[in-house]
Amino acid sequence: MRDFSRKVVIVLIVIFAQSSLRTNAILLDGYNLGQNGYVKYSDGFLIQWGYNSGSTVLNLRVNLPIAFYNSSYIVTGNVKKASTDSNVYAICPTSLYTTYFYVDRNFASPSGPGTTSGAFFWTAIGRWK
């Protein structure tokens, strides 16, 4: 019985050491899974996303759910459109700041290029620390 107790203690110590000491695991540090949300990780990695209902403003400001560490992050986007719409759309970030960014929404069609006021989805990836 005495040897069994020692083995149990050793197993518990090994499990504790592997799970909490010197781990290289990237842990979830915070999140908001809303329509405009984010997931941030313990190593500083941050993913944010959102939806904008559109606007006639050409250089549109989009507010981020939480701040990035600096303005060195990437933004991508997709315009929401009807399945019958044959235009090609692009979301073009023009300025990046830690808590917001500006985008232009452009399109190309058989009749020529233009700007759209349509709704769009966006994703931003960077670091928070």
Contacts in CASP RR format, 6 or more apart in sequence:
PFRMAT RR
TARGET T0000
AUTHOR 0000-0000-0000
METHOD contacts of the structure
MODEL  1
MRDFSRKVVIVLIVIFAQSSLRTNAILLDGYNLGQNGYVKYSDGFLIQWG
YNSGSTVLNLRVNLPIAFYNSSYIVTGNVKKASTDSNVYAICPTSLYTTY
FYVDRNFASPSGPGTTSGAFFWTAIGRWK
26 41 0 8 1.000
26 42 0 8 1.000
26 43 0 8 1.000
26 45 0 8 1.000
27 41 0 8 1.000
27 42 0 8 1.000
28 39 0 8 1.000
28 40 0 8 1.000
28 41 0 8 1.000
28 42 0 8 1.000
29 40 0 8 1.000
29 41 0 8 1.000
29 42 0 8 1.000
29 44 0 8 1.000
30 38 0 8 1.000
30 39 0 8 1.000
30 40 0 8 1.000
31 37 0 8 1.000
31 38 0 8 1.000
31 39 0 8 1.000
31 40 0 8 1.000
32 38 0 8 1.000
32 65 0 8 1.000
32 66 0 8 1.000
33 39 0 8 1.000
35 50 0 8 1.000
35 51 0 8 1.000
36 48 0 8 1.000
36 49 0 8 1.000
36 50 0 8 1.000
36 51 0 8 1.000
36 65 0 8 1.000
37 48 0 8 1.000
37 49 0 8 1.000
37 50 0 8 1.000
37 65 0 8 1.000
38 46 0 8 1.000
38 47 0 8 1.000
38 48 0 8 1.000
38 49 0 8 1.000
38 64 0 8 1.000
38 65 0 8 1.000
38 66 0 8 1.000
39 46 0 8 1.000
39 47 0 8 1.000
40 46 0 8 1.000
40 47 0 8 1.000
40 66 0 8 1.000
40 128 0 8 1.000
44 69 0 8 1.000
44 127 0 8 1.000
44 128 0 8 1.000
44 129 0 8 1.000
45 125 0 8 1.000
45 126 0 8 1.000
45 127 0 8 1.000
45 128 0 8 1.000
46 66 0 8 1.000
46 68 0 8 1.000
46 73 0 8 1.000
46 125 0 8 1.000
46 126 0 8 1.000
46 127 0 8 1.000
46 128 0 8 1.000
47 123 0 8 1.000
47 124 0 8 1.000
47 125 0 8 1.000
47 126 0 8 1.000
48 64 0 8 1.000
48 65 0 8 1.000
48 66 0 8 1.000
48 123 0 8 1.000
48 124 0 8 1.000
48 125 0 8 1.000
49 121 0 8 1.000
49 122 0 8 1.000
49 123 0 8 1.000
49 124 0 8 1.000
50 65 0 8 1.000
50 121 0 8 1.000
50 122 0 8 1.000
50 123 0 8 1.000
51 119 0 8 1.000
51 120 0 8 1.000
51 121 0 8 1.000
51 122 0 8 1.000
52 60 0 8 1.000
52 62 0 8 1.000
52 119 0 8 1.000
52 120 0 8 1.000
52 121 0 8 1.000
52 122 0 8 1.000
53 118 0 8 1.000
53 119 0 8 1.000
54 60 0 8 1.000
54 105 0 8 1.000
54 117 0 8 1.000
54 118 0 8 1.000
54 119 0 8 1.000
54 120 0 8 1.000
55 117 0 8 1.000
56 117 0 8 1.000
58 104 0 8 1.000
58 115 0 8 1.000
59 94 0 8 1.000
59 95 0 8 1.000
59 102 0 8 1.000
59 103 0 8 1.000
59 104 0 8 1.000
60 102 0 8 1.000
60 103 0 8 1.000
60 104 0 8 1.000
60 105 0 8 1.000
61 100 0 8 1.000
61 101 0 8 1.000
61 102 0 8 1.000
62 100 0 8 1.000
62 101 0 8 1.000
62 102 0 8 1.000
62 103 0 8 1.000
62 122 0 8 1.000
63 99 0 8 1.000
63 100 0 8 1.000
64 98 0 8 1.000
64 99 0 8 1.000
64 100 0 8 1.000
64 101 0 8 1.000
64 124 0 8 1.000
66 128 0 8 1.000
67 98 0 8 1.000
67 99 0 8 1.000
67 128 0 8 1.000
68 98 0 8 1.000
68 99 0 8 1.000
68 124 0 8 1.000
68 126 0 8 1.000
68 127 0 8 1.000
68 128 0 8 1.000
69 98 0 8 1.000
69 126 0 8 1.000
69 127 0 8 1.000
69 128 0 8 1.000
69 129 0 8 1.000
70 98 0 8 1.000
70 127 0 8 1.000
71 96 0 8 1.000
71 97 0 8 1.000
71 98 0 8 1.000
72 96 0 8 1.000
72 126 0 8 1.000
72 127 0 8 1.000
73 96 0 8 1.000
73 124 0 8 1.000
73 125 0 8 1.000
73 126 0 8 1.000
73 127 0 8 1.000
74 124 0 8 1.000
74 125 0 8 1.000
74 126 0 8 1.000
75 91 0 8 1.000
75 93 0 8 1.000
75 96 0 8 1.000
75 101 0 8 1.000
75 103 0 8 1.000
75 122 0 8 1.000
75 123 0 8 1.000
75 124 0 8 1.000
76 91 0 8 1.000
76 122 0 8 1.000
76 123 0 8 1.000
76 124 0 8 1.000
77 91 0 8 1.000
77 120 0 8 1.000
77 121 0 8 1.000
77 122 0 8 1.000
77 123 0 8 1.000
78 89 0 8 1.000
78 91 0 8 1.000
78 120 0 8 1.000
78 121 0 8 1.000
78 122 0 8 1.000
79 89 0 8 1.000
79 91 0 8 1.000
79 105 0 8 1.000
79 107 0 8 1.000
79 116 0 8 1.000
79 118 0 8 1.000
79 119 0 8 1.000
79 120 0 8 1.000
80 118 0 8 1.000
80 119 0 8 1.000
80 120 0 8 1.000
80 121 0 8 1.000
81 87 0 8 1.000
81 89 0 8 1.000
81 118 0 8 1.000
86 109 0 8 1.000
86 110 0 8 1.000
87 107 0 8 1.000
87 108 0 8 1.000
87 109 0 8 1.000
87 116 0 8 1.000
88 107 0 8 1.000
88 108 0 8 1.000
88 109 0 8 1.000
89 105 0 8 1.000
89 106 0 8 1.000
89 107 0 8 1.000
89 116 0 8 1.000
90 105 0 8 1.000
90 106 0 8 1.000
90 107 0 8 1.000
91 103 0 8 1.000
91 104 0 8 1.000
91 105 0 8 1.000
91 120 0 8 1.000
91 122 0 8 1.000
92 103 0 8 1.000
92 104 0 8 1.000
92 105 0 8 1.000
92 106 0 8 1.000
93 101 0 8 1.000
93 102 0 8 1.000
93 103 0 8 1.000
94 102 0 8 1.000
94 103 0 8 1.000
94 104 0 8 1.000
95 101 0 8 1.000
95 102 0 8 1.000
101 124 0 8 1.000
103 120 0 8 1.000
103 122 0 8 1.000
104 115 0 8 1.000
105 115 0 8 1.000
105 116 0 8 1.000
105 117 0 8 1.000
105 118 0 8 1.000
105 120 0 8 1.000
106 113 0 8 1.000
106 114 0 8 1.000
106 115 0 8 1.000
106 116 0 8 1.000
107 113 0 8 1.000
107 114 0 8 1.000
107 115 0 8 1.000
107 116 0 8 1.000
108 114 0 8 1.000
END
